[in-house]
């Protein structure tokens, strides 16, 4: 087991326990691992993290979702509902700096690991508890997934086009956003602990993240404005703004954020001086006549290929972008110039690559430990050895079904 003494990163020396599944907690702790923390991922027998079975899409038989969210961690399989397993988890907690969990509301407390007892056992621990709807209120005990909270928190109400079926943002924006808040809150709590010596009990939810992301819309309605329309790729305060069709199969995304840019856009696309769209000289007028202006602009853009529009708009200084699909993103010159998608050695995938954190320090990405997502139970023995459990006792724990070991499981499967 690689220890954090062998790695760089400001979280070098910090031990994090993750009792997590799916996206939110795993993503948050992966950020902490990238920044130097030792992350021990406690998983259940048999299946482990739910996302291990979320496939397809897969990569050489392994779930892409799991691969994307769990690098740099150590997997330990533990049945903490058994007395011996519970004591092992308590020992891990006593030796940890951070505990992050996103189980069903109340599940960890029901197993005996309440926030109060955790604080008694380790007053310096930073305990991050994640839920779907928050810890208070009539929805507090309900489990949740990202799209459910997107719907509940108003995101779905403004996504997609008027007249079409409701649409979620097709990215786990609340799960991953809450994971980002995990990392940020842990840094804040560590700074507080440096000053006071005390840990923190941090609570956060997907609904709170949704409210944060929706703050402009929430404030707009509170200020007396009508509820937002569903604008597809558009934006409430600017027209034109969004994806417009090209002559061939493709779209270009354009934004005319002020009237000068609007005039340059018209000139770049050779719009005649007597064209009806030129009557809308002011952005406020264009916003009021949104549907008409967008229809007229779409007629104009259909006269050009995406490549031709890119050339013309770039020359005119009009903000724009082709609407790239994922293969185009992976092949893109600018994306590759960033160097964010890099190879990593993996025992089962020859061409495995990862997407690094979206930041550099002095020109370097902060990935602190070049280890791929672990096999289920790959590090159970090493984790227990790290807290002083003897090899003989570990063997007994594996034999009794308290601890799961990847090598032991592989032998049984071969047999």
N, C-alpha and C positions, 0 to 999 in steps of 0.2 A: 504493500500500500504506500503510495507516494504521500509524503507528509508535506504540510505547507511550508516547512523550513526549506524545502528545495525549490520554492517558487518565488516569483516576484509578486508585487501587488500590495496595496495598502491594507488589505485584509489578511495578509500573512500572519498566522498565529491565531486567527479566529476560527472556531469550530461551530458549524451550523448543522443542526439536525432538521431534516425535512421529513415530515410525515404528510406527504402530499400525493396528489394524483391529478391526472388530466393536464391542465395548462397553467393555471394562475400561480400556484405555489412552485411547481417545477421551473417555470420561467424566471420567477423572482430569485430562486436560489441558484439558478444557472448564472445569473448576473453576478451574484456574490462569489460564486466559484471562479468566474472569469477574472474577478478582481482580487483573487488570492485566497479566499476562504477555503477551508476543508469542509466539504459538504457531505454528510452521511445521510443517504436516502434510505429511510426505513420503509420496507415494502412488505406486503402480505404474502403468505404462501400461495403457490400455484400460479397466480396471474401477475402479481406485482401491480405496479402502476397501471391504471386502466388504459392509458395511451399506448402501452406495449402491444395491445391487440387492435388498435385503430388502423386497420389496413384493409384494402389498399387506400392510399398509395403506400407502397413499400419500396425498400431498397435492399436488394438481395435477401428478401424475406423478412426484413426488419421494418417496423413501423416508422415511417418518415416523421410523424408527429413526435414520437418518443425520441428519435434521433435529434430532432431540432431543439429539444427543450431540456436535455439531461446530460450534456457533456460536463466533464470535469468533476463528476460525483463518484461516490463510493456506495454501492448497493449492498444493503444488509437486509436479509429476510428474517423477520422476527414476529413471533406470535406473542404480543404483549398482553393478550387477554388471559394467558396462563400465568400463574404466580411467578415462576422463574423468569418468564419473558418480561413481565412487568418490572421485576427488580432490575433486569438488565437495562431496560429503557430508562428507569430512574437513574441508574449509574451513568448512562450516556448523558442524561439531562444535567446531572450534577457536574459533569466535566465539560459542558458545552457553554458557548457564549450566546447562541441564538437558537430558538426553536420556531420553525415555521410549519403551520398545518392548515390544510383546507378540506378536512373531512366534512361529512354531513354535520350540520349544526348540533352541537352537544355530544357528538360521538366520542371524542377523546375524553371529555369530562365523565361520560358514562362509564368509560373504562377505568376511571379512578384518577385521571390526570386533569384535575381542575386547575384553573388559573391560580387559585389560592394555594393549593398544595404545591404546585410548581414553584411558586414564589418562596414558599417555606423551604423547599429543598435546595433552591439556588436563587438567592436574592439578587444576584447580579445578572441573571438570565434575561435576555430580550425575547419575549414570547409574542410571536405574531400569529394572530388568529384571523383567518379569512373566511367570510361567509358570502352568500349570494345577496341577501337583502339587508344585512346589518344585524346587530345583536339585540336590538329592541324593536318594538312595534309588532303589529299583527302578522307580519310575514317573516318574523325572525327565525322561526323554526323550519322554514321551507328550504329544501335543497334547490339549487339553481344551476343552469348552464348559461354560457355567454349569450346565445340568441334569445333565451327567455328574458334575460335582464335587458338586452337591447330593446326588446318589445316593451317591457314594463317601464323602462326609463325614458321612453320617448324617441329613441334613436330610429326605430323602425318607422315611426310616424312621419319622419322627414326624409326617408331613404327611398329611392326609386322615383318613378315618374307618376304624375297625376293620372288616375284612371287605371293604372296597373296594379297587380297584386302587391301587398306589403313585401318589402325586401329587407333582409338584414345586411349589415356590412359583412361581406364574405371573408372577413379576417376575424380572429378571436380578439377583437379590439378591447373588450372589457377584461377578459382574462389576462391578456398580456399587459394591458394598461395597469391593472391591479398589481401584477408582478413587478412592474416598474416602481409602483408606490412602495412595495415591499422593500426593494433595495434602498430606496431613498429614506424610508422610515428607519431601516436598520442603521444606516449611517448616522442619522440624527440621534437615535437611541444610544449608539456607541459613544458619540460626543457627550451626551448627557451623563452616561456612566463614567466617562473620564472625569467629569466634574463632581459627581455625587457618590460614585461607587455603587449605585443602585441600578438594577435593570428596569425594564418597562414591559407593560402589557399593552400591546398594540392591536387594535381591532380595525379591520377594514373590510369593505364589501364591494362586490361588483356594482351594486346599485349606486354607491357613493362615487365610484369611478365614472359611471354613466352620467351622474348629475354634474360632475366636474367637466366632462367633455361637452356637455350640453349647456354650459353656463351662458353663452351668448343668447341662445334661444330662450332659456328660462328667464333671463333678465328682460329680453324683448317683450315677452308676453306680460311679465309683471309691470312693465312700463306702459301697458295699454295697447301695444301693437297686436294685430291679429295673429292667430297661430300660424306658424310657418307653413308654406306650401311645400309639397313634394316636387322638387325641381330637377330630378334626375342628376345630371352632372353640373347643374347650374348653381349659382350663388345668389343669395337674397338681395344683395345691394349693388350688384354690377351686372350689366348686360352690354355686349355679349360676354359670357363667361361659361365655358363648358366645352363639350365634345361636339364637333360638327362634321358631317359626312364629307368624304372626298369622292372624286370621280370613280375611283376603283374601290375595292373592298378595304376600307380603312377609315379612320377618323383622326382628326387633329383637334387638340385641346387648345383653345385660345382664350385670352383674357384681355379686355380693354378696360383697364381700371380707371382711366380718366379720358376726357374728351379728346385730348391731343393724341393719345394712343389709338382711339377710335378712328380719327381722321387718317392716321398713318396706315391703319389696317385697311381702310377703304382704298387708299391709293395703292397699297401693295397688291391688292387683288383686282386692280383695274376696274373698280366700280364706277360706272358712268356718272356724270354730274347730275343727270336727271333721274337717277334710280330712286325708287320710292324709299329705300332704306336711309337715304341721305337726309330725309326730312326729320329724322330723330337725332338731332345734333347734340342733345344733352343727355347725360347718363340718367338723370331722374326721369326724363321722358321715356328713355329706353326701358327702364325698369317697369314703368307703368304699362308699356306696350310690349312686355316681355315676349309673349307668344308670337306676335306679329313680327317683331325684330328677329327673333331666332329663326322663324320660318324663312324670312328674306335672306338672312345670312347663310342659311343652309343651302338655299338655291344657288348662291354665289359660290360657296366652297365646293359644290358638286362639279364645278367647271375645272377643277384642278386636282392633280394627284397629291397625295400626302407629301411626296418629296418636293414637288414644285411649290406647294404652300410653305413648307419649311424654309426653302431657299428665299422666297419672297418675304415672309414674315421676319426671318432673321435679318435680312437686309434692312428692313424698316424698323427694327427694334421693337417688335410686338411680341410680348411673352406668349410662348406656344410650346407644345410638345406633341409628338405623335402618341397615339394610344397604343402602347406596346403590350403584347402578350408576354407570358412568362419566358418562353424560349428567346424572344427578342431581348428581354431584360438580361438574361444570362449571357447573350452574345454581344451585348452593347459595349462599345468602346469606352464610354464614360464610366459605366459600372465597373468594368475590369480595371480601369485606371485607378479606381479607389483602393483596390487590393483588399477588399473586405471579405470576399468569398475565397477561402483558402483551403488547401488540402490538409487533411489530418489522418494519421495512421489509424486504421481500424482493423481488428483481427478478422473480421468477416467480410469487409467491403473494400475492394482494391482501390476504387477511385473515390473514396469518401471525401466530402468537402463540407465545410461549415461556414455559416455566416457570422462574422465577428460582431462584437458590440459596435454600435454606430458612433464611435469616438476614437480619437487618437490622442496620445500624450507624447509631446515632442516627436511627432511623426510616426509613432508606433501604436498599433492597436494593443489594448490592455489585456489580451488573453494571457492568463497567468499560468495555466496548466494545460499542456497539450495532451489531454486524455479523452478518448471518445466516451459516449454514453455507455455505462456498464451493463454487462449481462446481469440478469436477476440473481442476486445473492453472491455476486462475484467477490465481494469484499467482506462478507460476514465474518470470516475468521480473522482477517486483519484488523477489523474494527474492534472486535472483542479483545484481541491481543494488545491493542493500543491502550485499553483501559485496565490491563493487568490480568485478564482471564487466561488461565493456563491452557495449553493444548489439550490436556486430558479432559478438562471440564468442557472445553469447546466441543470435543468429540461426543461427550455425553449429551450436551445440549442439542447437537445435530441429530443424534440417535433418538432422542426423546421427542423430536418434532417441535422444539421451542425455537430453534434457529435453523434457517435454511442455508444451504451451501451450494453454489453453482456446480462445483466439481462433483459433489456427492449426487446431485440431481442428474448430472450428465451420465454418471456411472450407472445409476438405476435405469435411466432411459435406454442406455445401450444394452443393459442386461435384459 
